[in-house]
């Protein structure tokens, strides 16, 4: 006799997101899995004396949403550790100094002060520049101080530079740069140098607790799973600690960064996989490794085929030779790991595509190697065709339509970057776009999928600018970005991404159906409840 369901959800509009786009009325859950999907009558027949019957009141229910490129670590720093000096709070370098100086009064001497700014913030500050070491020296000479405009741009005060061992002769790391004035003296501004300089990390226990709070914020916007990228050693340790302690609220697929979190020998020897042994793979799995082929465009370090307009003779830098990238892709592939390659500039993008193309033909697509940020810009017909033939997963950021796309255009111009975020073209070419945020705390809502879905449909930036409207997707496709297509990009499509019998019972009750509201309303949809593995992990405080 079949055991009764633990939970039956009835009287709902269930967007299953299965292959046929089935819309059902109800479903049953037992032992963390969907056991039946159908009509109210069919599902209630699976109920028993102790079954919880959840009447959705006609509300829309969707699979748990998935952020395929997240940074729990960086959000934990931005939201729980750092001092907020984003442009919603400050308007000048002087303001940044004042806010950080006030915060330093509450922190013991010698402890780090981290100020969280935002992308292209220098364009919004009265002085038109980022702060430098001398500005941050006004914050404190007894605290090491960092101002972070993005992961790529970090500014240090003089004490911080001294503690990190930076002097006028410190070499730039591959793909990074220490800014110097005309006299050759470090200004404190650094570009893609935080990890090479061994920048400070919070203790693992502190970071683990902060990451748990970050997960709560994700569950409040309907996200139940993340493809999480750890940029520093303590982040991976904290994630594994939370999983070992049973404290993971979300599902996570990990992509630790090589070389700052692990080494090539960790991959070859199996030491990396060993760290995940004994953990529930459905809650925390090792997906692959992350490498940076170039820096960020925000830092002027993306590797381009042509000069930066503001720096004649400079085209950014690659972190690896072509041969080295081919070796790294082959190494990951040999050991059954995805490689997630950060490639912002067109030169880095071509290097990444060529490295996957260099695999034996029978290996292309056997493991879904990813190019992070492919699809944001520089998407020519030729590159799209090459990615499709090599079965590469492009991972552009829908949320960047709101926050960064206008900066791309202003920085390089449309003649160079081409169509901005051509999602319609990618999808029509057989390259579905996985929903993701790459959120690191630059804006308050970048981790929220619903404003990003709206942007993908409407094609408007936060300031109202219309961006290549011919590349708009449908609302159903926008939802697929954050469900089935995101699940595919992290190798979890057999477990999550749709409401189907046998899959994990991750689902979200919403205030509205994303496929049946205006584009404006789409961006304002909120979850009323979020469930993972058949258990409610978030309930909206609003009636």
PyMOL commands that set and color helices and strands:
alter all, ss='L'
color gray80, all
select helices_A, chain A and resi 40-44+72-81+93-104+121-123+133-137+158-163+204-219+233-244+264-269+271-274+322-334+346-357+361-363+381-390+400-403+405-412+414-417+423-428+449-458+469-471+475-481+484-489+519-522
alter helices_A, ss='H'
color red, helices_A
select strands_A, chain A and resi 7-10+13-15+23-24+26-30+33-38+52-55+60-63+65-70+83-84+113-116+145-148+153-156+177-180+186-191+223-228+251-257+284-292+338-342+370-372+393-395+507-510+527-532+535-539
alter strands_A, ss='S'
color yellow, strands_A
deselect
rebuild
show_as cartoon
